[in-house]
Amino acid sequence: MPQILTYETTLPPEEVTVGAAVFFTNERWQVQSQSPRVCTLVGKPPLMAGFWKVIVMILGFLFCIVPGIIAWFSLVRDAYKLHNLVINANPTSLGSTVMITFPQHAALMVHRFLSSLPQRVTASPALVEEHYAPAASSLPQLPANTPAQISSRNVDVLPLTTDYSNVPYTAPSAQPPTPGIGAHLQAFSRRVVENRKAGLIFVSVAMVLLLSITVFGVYFLWYSNTAVEQKLDAAINKGDLFKPEGQSAYDFYHQLKKAGADAKVLAPFEDKLIPRITTQPLKLISDFAVPTNPEPVATEWQNALKPMQWACEMRPNDNGLNAREKYIEGRIAFISNQKDQALDLWKKASDLDRTWAMPPNGVGVIYNEKKSFETARKYLFEAIRREASWAVPYNSIGTSYFFEKKYDDAWTYYMKAIERSSNWARPHVWLGDVAMRRNDFATATDEYQKALDLAQSGNTALDLNDIKKRLDQAKQKSQQAAESEIIN
């Protein structure tokens, strides 16, 4: 709400209005209209004001300068124009009576202007107490009938009882507290609501801001994703699937996925990647299933795990891929002597793909080691049901019967294993062991010799020295039996 001060001065009205125009123009006010008796000024926006400076900087950067400038002139400048400063100078017999209507933020400048005028000033007690009382506390009071001007325009102006005309102006000892950002925002919101034009501009600026952010986000996402897609495609074509680190297809794929690329974008790359990254792991598994092939070493299984895990990430619903990934992981655990972990992983693999014989065979092998032969045979017969032509589970069933000393059953299944893989040395070793338990040393000698011949031809999974020792022992026992028979 505007405030009013009235003064009496010896200067004529023309000098007062001209002096006011000169004084306030130097104090960031602009003359709007001027006559010999009235001077109206409007406030200029303080370009370096802290809060508004921050707002202008933010708007300027976000809206590419132009919308920020529009908001500045429309909102901030209009806010200052709402509060005019009006100087009225009416002639009197001794000079003129000056009445100034001003906003609160101009109070200090108004007092500075009036302190430069001769004679006295009549003002509202509140403003006098705030700005003049400290300097006038020691002056004598005038009689109670001292003439005074009473004015009432929006606020009451009461007569003074003290003559302050010769009192020098003293600035307030403490500045009023600087309004916080909350107060600025409240005032800003109030002006927006009261000023329809400002409200429309504010809404427009907000919409431009939202649109700018959206367009920038979409463009950035599209541009960055497109660049990564090109790098991913190039890495696939060059065969850089996992190396070099940071520049491989594996890295670019996950970078693209992390950036929010949808399934339609990723699908073409996945269709190209899966056959390439799974070829070697699947070949490793299929080669291992052939009983006459050497067993892969631990590092081969470890190198096969990461591609299969990535393939399962791209095809989470492919039970065949997931089963083989679990089998590889279980094989690594088995080689590392973590048999319980391997057991759990192979059971999961067996459940994922109920047509694949390798997982239940692996479970049966572990239960054989645990001497749970009945449980082992349950899984081994399941492996045979899934793939009856595969020799390995027959050999494992024979081993379960062997350790139960059911040598006839063991012999039967070892023979079935040989029928399905005649070049496999391991069943012949077990047949030699069965023959030794039966004291059929000649048969044991023949089986050990067959195993040694087959193992030397390429199967390195067996300990050849151990087979030779068994062969020598069988020959010795056979010779002793023959000599004993001759003597008898």
C-alpha positions in Angstrom: 0.0 0.0 0.0 1.4 3.4 -0.9 2.5 5.8 1.8 2.2 9.6 1.9 4.5 12.4 3.3 3.6 16.1 3.3 6.3 18.9 3.5 6.3 22.7 3.5 9.1 24.4 1.8 10.0 27.8 0.6 10.7 26.6 -2.9 8.1 27.3 -5.6 6.3 24.3 -7.0 8.2 24.4 -10.4 11.5 24.0 -8.6 10.2 21.2 -6.5 9.0 19.1 -9.4 12.1 19.8 -11.5 14.4 18.9 -8.6 12.4 15.8 -8.0 12.7 14.7 -11.6 16.4 15.2 -11.6 16.9 13.6 -8.2 14.9 10.4 -8.7 16.0 9.9 -12.3 19.5 9.3 -10.9 18.0 6.8 -8.4 16.5 4.4 -11.0 13.2 6.1 -11.5 11.9 7.3 -14.8 9.7 10.3 -15.4 6.4 9.3 -16.7 4.7 12.7 -16.7 5.7 16.2 -15.5 3.9 19.5 -15.0 4.7 22.6 -13.0 2.9 21.1 -10.0 3.0 17.3 -10.4 5.7 14.9 -11.3 5.0 11.2 -11.7 7.8 8.7 -11.9 7.9 5.0 -12.5 10.5 2.6 -11.1 13.0 1.0 -13.4 13.7 -2.7 -12.8 17.0 -3.3 -10.9 18.9 -5.3 -13.4 21.4 -6.5 -10.9 19.0 -7.5 -8.1 20.1 -10.9 -6.8 16.9 -12.9 -6.9 15.7 -11.7 -10.3 19.2 -11.9 -11.7 19.2 -15.6 -11.0 15.7 -16.0 -12.5 16.8 -14.2 -15.7 19.9 -16.3 -16.0 18.0 -19.5 -15.6 15.3 -18.4 -18.1 17.9 -17.2 -20.5 19.8 -20.4 -20.6 16.7 -22.7 -20.7 14.8 -20.7 -23.3 17.6 -19.7 -25.5 17.6 -16.1 -24.3 14.6 -14.7 -26.0 11.8 -16.1 -23.8 13.8 -15.1 -20.7 14.0 -11.5 -21.9 10.3 -11.5 -22.6 9.6 -12.8 -19.1 11.9 -10.3 -17.6 10.3 -7.2 -19.2 6.7 -8.5 -18.8 6.8 -9.7 -15.2 9.6 -7.9 -13.4 9.3 -4.5 -15.2 5.5 -4.5 -14.9 5.8 -5.3 -11.2 7.8 -2.1 -10.7 5.4 -0.1 -12.8 2.5 -1.0 -10.4 4.1 1.4 -7.8 4.5 4.9 -9.0 6.1 7.8 -7.2 4.0 11.0 -7.4 5.2 14.5 -6.3 2.5 17.1 -5.9 3.7 20.7 -5.2 0.9 23.2 -4.3 1.8 27.0 -4.0 1.4 28.7 -0.6 2.1 32.2 0.7 5.6 31.1 1.9 6.5 28.7 -0.9 4.8 25.4 -1.5 3.4 22.4 0.2 4.8 19.2 -1.1 2.9 15.9 -0.9 4.7 12.7 -2.0 3.0 9.4 -2.6 5.5 6.5 -2.7 5.8 2.7 -2.3 7.5 1.3 0.7 10.7 0.4 -1.1 11.3 4.0 -2.1 11.0 5.4 1.5 14.8 5.9 1.9 15.1 7.8 -1.4 12.1 10.0 -0.5 13.6 11.0 2.8 16.9 11.8 1.1 15.1 14.0 -1.4 13.1 15.8 1.3 16.1 16.3 3.5 17.6 18.4 0.7 14.7 20.9 0.7 14.6 23.9 3.0 12.2 24.5 5.8 10.3 21.7 7.6 8.6 18.4 6.9 5.4 17.0 8.3 5.1 13.3 8.2 3.4 10.3 9.7 4.6 9.3 13.2 5.5 5.8 12.1 7.9 7.0 9.4 9.3 9.7 11.7 10.0 7.3 14.5 11.7 4.9 12.0 13.9 7.4 10.2 14.2 10.6 12.3 13.8 9.8 15.9 17.4 8.8 16.6 18.7 12.1 15.4 16.0 14.3 17.0 15.8 12.7 20.5 17.6 15.6 22.1 15.7 18.5 20.5 13.1 20.6 22.5 9.4 20.2 21.6 7.4 23.0 20.0 4.1 24.2 21.5 1.2 21.9 21.0 -0.6 24.4 18.6 2.2 24.2 16.0 0.5 24.2 12.6 0.5 21.0 10.6 -1.0 19.6 7.5 -3.2 16.6 7.8 -3.6 14.4 4.7 -5.4 11.2 4.2 -4.9 9.1 1.1 -4.8 5.4 1.7 -3.0 6.0 5.0 -3.5 8.5 7.8 -1.1 11.4 8.3 -1.1 12.8 11.8 0.2 16.3 12.9 3.6 16.5 14.4 4.5 18.0 17.8 8.1 18.5 17.1 9.9 20.7 14.6 12.3 18.6 12.5 13.1 21.1 9.8 16.7 21.7 10.9 17.4 18.1 11.8 19.9 16.5 9.4 18.7 13.2 7.8 20.1 10.1 9.5 19.9 6.8 7.7 18.4 3.9 9.5 21.0 2.1 11.6 19.8 -1.3 10.5 18.4 -2.2 7.1 15.2 -4.2 7.2 15.8 -7.9 6.7 16.2 -9.0 3.1 13.2 -11.0 1.9 13.9 -14.7 1.5 13.2 -16.6 -1.7 9.9 -17.8 -0.2 8.7 -14.2 0.1 9.8 -13.5 -3.4 8.0 -16.5 -4.7 4.8 -15.6 -2.8 4.9 -12.0 -4.2 5.6 -13.3 -7.7 2.7 -15.7 -7.5 0.4 -13.0 -6.2 1.4 -10.7 -9.1 0.8 -13.5 -11.6 -2.7 -14.1 -10.2 -3.6 -10.4 -10.1 -2.1 -9.6 -13.5 -3.7 -11.6 -16.3 -1.1 -10.7 -18.8 1.7 -11.8 -16.5 -0.3 -15.0 -15.8 -0.6 -15.8 -19.5 3.1 -15.2 -20.0 4.0 -17.3 -17.1 1.9 -20.2 -18.4 3.4 -19.8 -21.8 6.9 -19.7 -20.5 6.2 -22.9 -18.4 4.9 -24.6 -21.5 7.9 -23.6 -23.5 10.1 -24.9 -20.7 8.4 -28.3 -20.6 8.4 -28.5 -24.4 12.1 -27.6 -24.6 13.0 -30.2 -22.0 11.0 -32.8 -23.7 12.4 -32.1 -27.1 16.0 -31.9 -25.8 15.5 -35.2 -23.9 14.1 -37.0 -26.9 16.8 -35.6 -29.2 19.6 -36.5 -26.8 18.1 -40.0 -26.3 17.7 -40.6 -30.0 21.1 -39.2 -30.9 23.0 -41.1 -28.2 21.1 -44.3 -28.9 21.7 -44.1 -32.6 25.4 -43.6 -32.1 25.6 -46.6 -29.8 23.5 -48.7 -32.2 26.1 -48.0 -35.0 29.0 -48.9 -32.7 27.2 -52.1 -31.7 26.6 -53.1 -35.2 30.2 -52.4 -36.2 31.5 -54.5 -33.2 29.3 -57.4 -34.2 30.4 -57.3 -37.8 34.1 -57.2 -36.7 33.6 -60.1 -34.3 34.5 -57.9 -31.2 32.0 -59.7 -29.1 33.7 -59.4 -25.7 36.9 -57.6 -26.4 38.4 -55.0 -26.3 36.9 -54.1 -23.0 34.7 -51.0 -23.3 34.5 -51.2 -27.1 33.0 -54.7 -27.5 29.5 -55.7 -28.6 28.9 -56.8 -25.0 29.6 -53.3 -23.7 27.6 -51.5 -26.4 24.6 -53.7 -26.0 24.4 -53.1 -22.3 25.0 -49.4 -22.8 22.1 -49.3 -25.2 19.9 -51.3 -22.8 20.8 -49.1 -19.9 19.8 -46.0 -21.9 16.3 -47.4 -22.2 16.2 -48.9 -25.7 13.1 -51.0 -26.2 12.8 -54.6 -27.3 12.1 -53.6 -31.0 15.5 -51.8 -31.1 17.4 -54.6 -29.4 15.8 -57.5 -31.3 17.8 -57.2 -34.6 21.0 -57.1 -32.7 20.0 -60.0 -30.5 19.1 -62.1 -33.5 22.7 -61.5 -34.8 24.4 -62.0 -31.5 22.9 -65.2 -30.1 24.1 -67.6 -32.8 27.6 -66.0 -32.7 28.1 -66.1 -28.9 26.5 -69.5 -28.3 28.3 -71.5 -31.1 31.4 -72.3 -29.0 29.6 -73.1 -25.7 27.1 -75.4 -27.4 29.9 -77.1 -29.3 31.8 -77.6 -26.0 28.7 -79.3 -24.5 28.1 -81.5 -27.5 31.7 -82.6 -27.7 31.7 -83.4 -24.0 28.7 -85.6 -24.5 30.7 -87.9 -26.8 32.4 -90.4 -24.4 35.4 -91.0 -26.5 36.4 -87.3 -26.5 38.8 -85.8 -24.0 37.1 -83.9 -21.1 37.4 -80.1 -21.4 39.5 -78.4 -18.8 38.1 -75.9 -16.2 39.1 -72.8 -18.2 37.1 -73.9 -21.2 34.0 -74.2 -19.1 34.6 -70.8 -17.5 35.1 -69.2 -20.9 31.8 -70.7 -22.1 29.8 -69.4 -19.1 29.7 -65.6 -19.9 28.4 -66.0 -23.5 25.7 -68.4 -22.3 24.7 -66.0 -19.5 24.4 -63.1 -22.0 22.4 -65.3 -24.3 20.0 -66.2 -21.5 19.7 -62.4 -20.7 18.6 -61.8 -24.3 16.4 -64.9 -24.3 15.1 -65.3 -20.8 12.2 -67.6 -21.8 14.4 -70.0 -23.8 14.5 -73.1 -21.6 17.0 -74.8 -23.8 19.5 -72.0 -23.5 18.9 -71.6 -19.8 19.3 -75.3 -19.1 22.7 -75.3 -20.8 23.8 -72.2 -19.0 22.9 -74.0 -15.7 24.7 -77.1 -16.8 27.9 -75.2 -17.6 27.7 -73.4 -14.3 27.2 -76.8 -12.5 30.2 -78.3 -14.4 32.4 -75.5 -13.1 31.2 -76.1 -9.6 31.8 -79.9 -10.0 35.4 -79.4 -11.2 35.9 -77.1 -8.2 34.8 -79.8 -5.9 31.6 -77.9 -4.9 29.4 -81.0 -5.5 26.3 -79.8 -3.6 26.2 -76.6 -5.7 26.7 -78.6 -8.9 23.9 -80.9 -7.8 21.4 -78.0 -7.4 22.4 -76.5 -10.7 22.1 -79.7 -12.6 18.7 -80.4 -11.1 17.6 -77.0 -12.3 19.0 -77.7 -15.7 17.1 -81.0 -15.8 13.8 -79.3 -14.9 14.3 -76.6 -17.5 14.8 -79.0 -20.4 13.1 -82.3 -19.8 14.3 -83.8 -23.1 18.0 -83.4 -22.4 19.9 -86.3 -20.8 23.1 -84.7 -19.6 21.8 -83.0 -16.5 20.1 -86.0 -14.9 23.2 -88.1 -15.7 25.3 -85.6 -13.9 23.0 -85.7 -10.9 23.2 -89.5 -10.9 27.0 -89.4 -11.0 27.1 -87.1 -7.9 24.7 -89.5 -6.0 26.9 -92.4 -6.9 29.8 -90.5 -5.2 27.6 -89.9 -2.2 26.8 -93.7 -2.2 23.1 -93.0 -2.6 22.8 -95.6 -5.4 19.1 -96.0 -5.5 18.7 -92.2 -5.9 21.4 -92.2 -8.5 19.7 -94.9 -10.6 16.4 -92.9 -10.5 18.1 -90.0 -12.3 20.2 -92.2 -14.5 17.2 -94.2 -15.8 15.6 -90.8 -16.5 18.6 -89.9 -18.6 18.2 -93.2 -20.5 14.5 -92.4 -21.0 15.4 -89.1 -22.5 18.2 -90.4 -24.8 18.3 -94.2 -25.0 21.2 -94.3 -27.5 23.6 -92.4 -25.2 26.2 -94.8 -23.7 27.2 -92.7 -20.6 24.2 -93.3 -18.3 24.4 -97.1 -18.9 28.0 -96.9 -17.6 27.0 -94.9 -14.6 24.2 -97.4 -13.7 26.7 -100.2 -14.0 29.0 -98.3 -11.5 26.1 -98.0 -9.0 25.6 -101.7 -9.1 29.3 -102.4 -8.9 29.6 -100.5 -5.6 26.6 -102.5 -4.3 28.6 -105.6 -5.3 25.8 -106.6 -7.7 28.4 -107.6 -10.3 26.0 -109.4 -12.7 23.8 -106.3 -13.0 26.9 -104.1 -13.3 28.3 -106.4 -16.1 25.0 -106.1 -18.0 25.0 -102.3 -18.0 28.7 -102.0 -18.9 28.1 -104.2 -21.9 25.1 -102.0 -22.9 27.4 -99.0 -22.7 30.0 -100.7 -25.0 27.2 -101.6 -27.4 26.4 -97.9 -27.8 30.0 -96.7 -27.9 32.4 -99.6 -28.8 35.5 -97.4 -28.8 35.0 -96.1 -25.3 37.7 -97.4 -22.9 36.0 -96.7 -19.5 33.4 -99.6 -19.6 36.2 -102.0 -20.4 38.1 -100.9 -17.3 35.0 -101.5 -15.2 34.5 -104.9 -16.8 38.1 -105.8 -15.9 37.3 -104.8 -12.3 34.2 -107.0 -12.3 36.2 -109.9 -13.7 38.9 -109.4 -11.0 36.1 -109.6 -8.3 35.0 -112.8 -9.9 38.5 -114.2 -10.0 38.3 -114.4 -13.8 41.8 -113.1 -14.3 42.0 -114.0 -17.9 38.9 -112.0 -18.8 40.2 -109.1 -16.6 43.5 -109.2 -18.6 41.6 -109.0 -21.9 39.4 -106.1 -20.7 42.3 -104.1 -19.3 44.2 -104.6 -22.5 41.3 -103.4 -24.6 40.9 -100.3 -22.3 44.6 -99.5 -22.6 44.5 -99.8 -26.4 41.5 -97.6 -26.7 42.8 -95.0 -24.2 46.1 -94.7 -25.9 44.4 -94.0 -29.2 43.1 -90.7 -27.9 41.0 -90.8 -24.7 43.2 -89.0 -22.2 40.6 -88.8 -19.4 41.8 -92.2 -18.0 45.0 -92.7 -16.0 47.0 -94.9 -18.4 49.5 -95.8 -15.7 46.7 -97.0 -13.4 45.3 -99.2 -16.2 48.8 -100.7 -16.8 49.1 -101.5 -13.1 45.8 -103.2 -13.2 46.8 -105.1 -16.3 50.0 -106.3 -14.8 48.2 -107.4 -11.7 45.6 -109.3 -13.8 48.3 -111.0 -15.8 50.2 -112.0 -12.6 47.0 -113.4 -11.1 46.2 -115.2 -14.3 49.7 -116.7 -14.5 49.4 -117.8 -10.8 46.1 -119.3 -11.5 47.4 -121.2 -14.5 50.4 -122.6 -12.5 48.1 -123.6 -9.7 45.9 -125.4 -12.1 48.8 -127.2 -13.7 50.1 -128.3 -10.2 46.6 -129.5 -9.3 
